[in-house]
Amino acid sequence: MVKKEEKKEFSEEAVRLGELVEYQEGAVVSRTIIDKGVGTVTLFAFDRGQGLSEHTVPYDAMVYIVEGEAEIKISGRPIRVRGGEMLVMPAGEPHALRAIERYKMLLIMIKSE
């Protein structure tokens, strides 16, 4: 008897990223899409003025802005990133994020040794 594997969420179907997470007033909302030992893919929705305080991670992280506009500071340097644009935050560099207007972003982190 062959045991059928359970279908993983989002496997083999097209989805619209912007519809997978909703804005909440005064909050940052996140939804994990993939969580593996080698990295994660997470979708976020930031209400206007919300953000993440400065922090560092030991691996590169790529941000893709799905919609809206964010200010991302890398080592104190502010960079505006708008819907349809992406930015790589280098490993070990301090970075912070702030919503200039409501925005949704996909965060891809690939871990390495």
HELIX and SHEET records of a PDB file:
HELIX    1   1 LEU A   17  GLU A   19  5                                   3    
SHEET    1   A 5 VAL A  28  LYS A  36  0                                        
SHEET    2   A 5 GLY A  39  PHE A  46 -1                                        
SHEET    3   A 5 TYR A 103  ILE A 110 -1                                        
SHEET    4   A 5 ALA A  61  GLU A  67 -1                                        
SHEET    5   A 5 MET A  86  MET A  89 -1                                        
SHEET    1   B 4 GLY A  51  HIS A  55  0                                        
SHEET    2   B 4 HIS A  95  ALA A  99 -1                                        
SHEET    3   B 4 GLU A  69  ILE A  74 -1                                        
SHEET    4   B 4 ARG A  77  ARG A  82 -1                                        
END                                                                             
